[in-house]
Amino acid sequence: MCQVIKDTDMNNWHTNVLIELLRITRDGSLSDVSPAVEKITGKKPISFQQFVKDYAAVLRGVTHK
């Protein structure tokens, strides 16, 4: 993945930031679920993985009838 990013015409600063964000995500540093969602909406937060499962059809562009 890093080589694909490096092969783009982004400048070095943007490339390095993007690679670092991908590393942080891969390492699980961004996996915590924030309590802010429940505080603001009154609903329990869900993980990104659960969100993707719940909205897979919408994310693929399929509409529900």
N, C-alpha and C positions, 0 to 999 in steps of 0.2 A: 504494500500500500504506500509506503513512504516513497518508493521510487516513482510511482505513478504521480504523486504530488510533486515531487522534484522535477518531473518531466513537463509540468505545466509552465506557463510563462508568468507565474506569480513571482513577485520579488522575494528575495531571501527571507526578509522579515516575516512576511505573511506565510511563507512555506514553513518556517520554523515554528511559528505560533500554531498553525494547523496541526503539524506533526506532534507538537507537545500536547495539544488538546486531545488528540487521538490516543496518545500514550496514557494520559491521565484517565481517560475513559476506560481504556483497556485494563488498566491496573485496578479499576474499581473505585477510584477515589471520588467519583461522581455518582455512586450508587445509592447514597443515602436518600431517603424520601423525606422531604421537608415537612415539618409540622405546620408550615404557613398555609398550606392548602386547606387543611381542616379548620384552621383559625379563621380564614377568610370566607370559605364556602360552607362550613359546617359539615362537610363530607370527608370521610376518610380518604387519604391520598392513596394512589396506586402506583406501582412501579411502571417504568417505561415499557418493560416487557409485557405487563398486563394490558397496558394501553394499546400496544400494537396488536395483541391477540383480540381485544375487544373491538378494535376498529380496522382490522385487516382488510375487510371488504371495501370500506370507505377509502383507505389508503391506496388500494389498488384501482380506485376509480369506479367501483361497482356501486350502483345506487340500489337502495332497498325499496321494495314496493309495499 
